[in-house]
């Protein structure tokens, strides 16, 4: 009986998808999409499943310090490489309220090169660029920057206000991935008729600005320099569903999703100032309702004290 019910369910889904595809073909005329600018733009709150997904990946790409300001704010310049862990989402979290799960577990980590330059009057300028190199099936092109200024409290602590921002895009086959075809059943039908048998070119575009206050302790060479901070992040995230026809033209019958969000977050970590101007940092980053993740950075001071 269960097998019969499953067989009937697949046949019913096939009929619905075929009818929908036929209606699109009649509307667009031989598969030719309508004029540009007719796509629907959907505003999603953070409480929605789609909003949660966008907020999750926006938080995962946040440009946090990943290092004690007492080390970063020293005179001179340093370069480093950050690795940020991306916790895998469950199928229920990736489904965004639908029966088909999005292919969002593509990259287990986010590698981010960083540079820090000490400026006059105690300011520090930080920058990062993830170049558009394809890895783990996705292509990220993200630019991040921050400026900070440390203030001595008179004791062994330092307070550092910091302003940071991130813009750019992450592209990959998230909505329509070949894994759907391999799974068979209803997913394969979706891939054939809704995805037109081709992988999508989806684009997630985070646009965020944050303000932080960091407290750190003084350190000595060879010892740990702990730090902790809280911040508020204002972001406008956009997810462009890039489903395409077999001839490569965009299918306009898919919405563009947007999320406007203001939220708090926190982080804590420590930096070990090693020999020969090297440093190792580890940080725990927490965005309530989105994720808890770990980040590490290895850096090297090029010149300065």
N, C-alpha and C positions, 0 to 999 in steps of 0.2 A: 504493500500500500504506500509506504514511504517513497519507494522508487517511482511509482506511478505519479505521485504528487510532485516529485522533483522534475519528472519528465514534462508534466503539464505546465509547471511553473516556467521552465526554460522556453517552452513553445509559446506561452503567453507573452513572455518578455520579448521574444523574437518578433512576434506580431506587432507589439506596441512600438518597438524600435523601428521596424520597417515602415510602419505607417508614419511615424514622425519623420523619418528620412525622406519618404515620398512627399510629405507636405513641404519640407524644406526645399526639395528640388523643384516643386511646382512654384513655390514662392519666389525662389531666386532665379528660376529659369535655366535648366540644364546645369545646375550646380554653380552658376556664376553668382558670386555674392553681391549684395546691394552696395551702394556707394559708401565710401568711408564716412565715419562719423555717426553711423546709425547704431552703434553698439550701446548696450545698456550699461550704465555705471551704477553699481550697487554699493550703498553705504552700510557697513556692517558694524554693529556695536561689539564691544569686547565680550559681552555675554553670549554671543552667537558662536556656533562651532567654527565658522569660517574666521571670525574675529580672533578666536583663541589660537588658531593655527598661525595667522599672520603675526599676532603678538608674541607667540612662542619664538618664531624665527627672528623677529626683530630684536628681542631680548638676547638671543644667542649671538647676535652680531654687534651688541653694544660695545663701545670703545671704552672699556674700564681701564684703570691705571695698570694693573698687573705689575706692580712694583711699588716699593715705598717711595713717596715723594722726597724723603731725606736723601735717597740715593740718586733718584732721577734729577733732582734739582741742583746737583753739583755742577760746578762750572765745566764747560766743554760740551762735547757731543758724544752720543752713544748710539749704537745700532743693536737691534735685537730681533728675535723671532719668537712670536707667541703661538702657542697651540691651545685652542679652546675646544673642549669636548662638547659634542652634540649628543645628548642622550636620545636614544631611539624612542619614538612614539609607538604606542600600541595601535593595533588596527582600529580600535574604537576611536582613539584620538585622531587618527589620520582620515577617518571616514567623513568627518565634518558633517555628521548628521545624515549621511546617505549610505546606501548599501555598498558602494564602491569606495575602497580606501585609496587615498592619494599616495603617490609614490614619493613621499617626503623623506624617507630614511635613506638618502643617497650618500651623504658624506658623514663619516663618524667624527671628524675633527675639522676645525677651521684654522688653517695656517695663516698667520698675519705678520708680515715684516713690519718693524717699527723703527722709528728714529726719534731721538730726543735731543734737543739743543738748549743749553742754558743761556738765557738772555740777561741783559743788564737789569738792575733793580730787583733781582730775585725771581724773575719770571722764567718759566720753562715752556717751550713750544714742543708739542709732540705731533707726529704725523705718521700715517700709514696708507699704503696703497696695495690692495690685492689685485694684481694684474689679471686681465681676461685670459687665463690659462685654464683649459678644460681639465678637470680632475674629478674623479668619482662620478662622472656623467653629468656634471654641472659646470657652468662657467660663471665665476664671480668677478665683478668689476666694482670694487668698493673703495671709496676714499674716506678716510677718517682723520680728524684733527682735534687737538685739545690745547688749551692754554691754562697754566696754573701759576699760582703765586703763594709761596710759603711764608708763614708768620710764626716767629718764635713766641712761645707763651711765657718765657722766663724760667721754665723748668726744663724737664727732659722731653717735653712734648712739643710738637709742631702742628699747627692747623693750616690746611692747604685748601682754599677754594679752587675748584677746577671746572671749566666749561668744555664740553666735548660734543662732537657731532659726527654723523655718518650719513653719506649719501651713496647711491650707486644702484646696482642691480645684481641679482643672482638668477641665471637662466638655466633651465633644464626641463626634461620631459616628466613633469609632475602629474598633470592631469591625465595624459595619455602616454603610458609607458608600455613597452613591449611585454613587460611582465603580465599585463592583463591578458594578452593573447595566450601566453604560456599557461596561465591558470585555467583557461577553458571556461565552460559554462556561461553564466551571465556576464562575467568580466570579458570573455572573448567576444561576445555579441556586442557589448558596449564598445570595445576597441574597433570592431569592424564597421559599425554603423555610425556611432557618435564621433569616434576618433578618425573615421575614414581610413582605417587601416594604417595610419602613420603616427609616429610619435609627435607629441606636441612640443612647442617651443615657448613654454610658459616663462614669465618674467616676474620675479618678486623684487619690488623696489622699496627698500626702507629709506625713510627720510626722518632723521631724529636729531634732537638737540637736548642736551642734558646739563644740569648743574649739580655739582657735588661738593661735599665738605669732607675732607679726609683728615683724620688724626693719626699721627705717627710718632714713634719714639726715636730718640737718638740712637746711633749705632756706632760700632767700632769695627774695623776691618777683621773679617773672620767670624763675626757674630751675626745673629739674625736681627733684622730691623722690622718689627711688626707694624701693621697699619690696619685701619678700618675706616669705612666711610658709608655715607648714605647720600642718595641723590633723588632728583625728580627728573623724569624723562618725558618730553613732549614729542610725539611722533605722528607722522602721517604715512601710513604704509599702503602700498598699492600692489595688487596681484592681477596681472594681465594673463588671462587664459588664452594661450596661443595655439588653439587647435587649427590645423590646416587641412585643406583639400589635397588629394594626391598630386595635383599640379603645382603645389607649393603656395597657392594663394590662401590668405587668412579666411577662416570661417567666422563671420560676424555674429553667428547665432550663439555666442558665448559672452557672458558679462565680464566686465572689469570690476574687481572687488577693491574697495577702499576701507581703511580703518583710521579714524582719528582718536588718539588716546593720550591721556596724561596719567602717569603712574609713578609710584616710588619704587626704589630698589635699594639694595645694600650689598656690601662686599667686605671681605676681610682677607688679609694675607700677610706674607712676610717676604723679605728679600735677604738673601745671603750674599754679602759683598766678599767675593773670593779674591784670589791672587791675580796679578797682572791685569788689573782693571776689569775683571770679569764679575758677573753677578748672575745669580739664579733667583727667580721669583715664582711664587705659587699663590694663587688666589681662589677663593670660593665666592662665586657671584650668585646672588639670589634676586629673582624678579617674582614677587608674589603672584600666584595664579598662573605662572608661565613655566619657570624652570629653576633648578639649582644645578649649577655646572662648575667644573673646575678648569682653571687656566694656568698655564705655566709659561715662563719666558726666560730665555737665555740671552744675555746682553753683554756687550763689550764696549768699554769706553775708548773712543778713538783718540781723544786728546783732552786736556784739562785735568783738573784735580778731582 
